[in-house]
Amino acid sequence: MVTSETESGVESIESGIRPEAGSGTGSLAGSGAGSGIKSAAGALPLVGHAHPLLRDPLAFLRSQGGEGPVVRLLIGRREAFLVTGTEAALQVLSSEQRCFDKGGPFMEAARLLVGNGVITCSADEHRLQRPMVQPAFHRTRVAGYAPVMSACVRETTALWRPGRAVPVRDEMYRLSAAVVSRTLVSAPAGRQAAETMAATLPVLLQGMLRRMVVPLPWAHRVPTQANRRFSRARSRLDAAVDDVIAQYRGAERDRGDLLSTIMAAEEGSGRVPDDGEVRDQVMSVLAAGVETTASLLAWTFHVLARHPEVERRLWAELDARLSGREPAFDDLPHLPFTKRVLTEVLRLYPPAWMLSRVVVKRARVAGVALPAGADVIVSPYALQRDPGVFPRPDVFDPDRWLPDRVTPGQRQSFLAFGAGRRRCMGEFYGMTEAMLALAGIGSRWRLRSLDPEPVRPVPRFLLMPSAQSLVLEERPGTC
């Protein structure tokens, strides 16, 4: 789940994988690394690098890794700087983060959907919003959510039957939507809003990607089929969120969920949030809570279907710990291989495959001066496949995260949850949900691929697997 930052009260399930923000990475300012910036090849008149970014953005971003720690791009006629080295990326996201703020083409497109919520707001706004949102992701609160998460897994799989082909991506969307709507936005209308979010996100995220790489507002007002689909999806989601706000406004009780906490905190301060502000937070929670965990789980089952030896090791750990029972929150620390599987999937397929910032005051990155107002892009997808950091970077190897094998460079390059003050505040929540889901489903089911071609990544605004069904097989001895 991608929201904001991790504070001391939120324990990371990835402890031991990533150090504290900025540790082990000195400032690069004034390092004398050189002031020249190479421009990426392939820019076209008027559109710049929009064509390769739309056609195959993952390959394009990876291909820039050998061109220097900072590479100049053109998005339309807009100049942006791609950071291709881990130390430079951590400078932008952590050690020199005071010089950067949420912004740039990625964030501007995100604001089309979620407005000025905790994910996309400026640093000044974030200082106000963070204390209201953070308590919902404290370890004790997440532990309380765990039985609800397990119940949602049980209900999602209740209709599964051996031999049935299931669209895994859609199933994981439904599961994540159910979890969010019962833990973070729990009014009756929240369930409908979460389901609407799950149904409309594919269209909305694809439209947001187009708006990011083709920053021409008039082009997105032309009544093309894609633009009409985007408008219909947006209207449908707006109506569902309006229903949520109306229910919370009319309620006389605290529902004990995140949205109640936000509204109570603001009202208690004497500043009553208007419907637009509440809408932004609802959209932020739904977008982050549904898409990111759904992506992780969908990718995990597709990857396991292609790696039977890893799947067998996962089953062995689950059987030894659970003996056929449903997993509980207290089981999670005793499932280290399960955690390593999910971590390695996040390395290969981070949902937030591209991040963007804007320079708010003159900064130096890898010895290169960047002017105030410049757009900066960081790609966790590319950095987490750097062959200089991760040997055989395209190979799925959960054991690269064993304590005696993981290197400092790997810890620093693992940016699936971001870094610095804006590190994902919902990390522990999302990883708890993912571990409970993987353990619960893996204890009983095998999901087998019949397609000879592996699933391919679809880089929408977030990274999802292509729509490919897996066939259900009930594991022997689990009846």
ABEGO torsion letter per residue (X at the ends): XBBBBBBAABBBAABGABBBBGBGBBBABGAGAEABBBBBBGBBBGAEAAAAAAABAAAAAAAAAAAEABBBBBBEABBBBBBABAAAAAAAABAAAAABBBEEAAAAAAAAAAEABAAABBAAAAAAAAAAAAAAABAAAAAAAAAAAAAAAAAAAAABBBGBBBBAAAAAAAAAAAAAAAAABABAAAAAAAAAAAAAAAAAAAAAAAAAABBBAAAAABBBAAAAAAAAAAAAAAAAAAAAAAAAAABABBAGBAAAAAAAAAAAAGBBBBAAAAAAAAAAAAAAAAAAAAAAAAAAAAAAAABAAAAAAAAAAAAAAAGGBBBBAAAAAABAAAAAAAAAAAAABBABABBBBBBABBBBBGGBBBBBGBBBBBBAAAAAABAAABBGAABBBAAAABAAABBAAAAAABAAAEBEAABBAAAAAAAAAAAAAAAAAAAABBBBBABABBBBBBBBABBBBBBBBBBBBBBBGAX
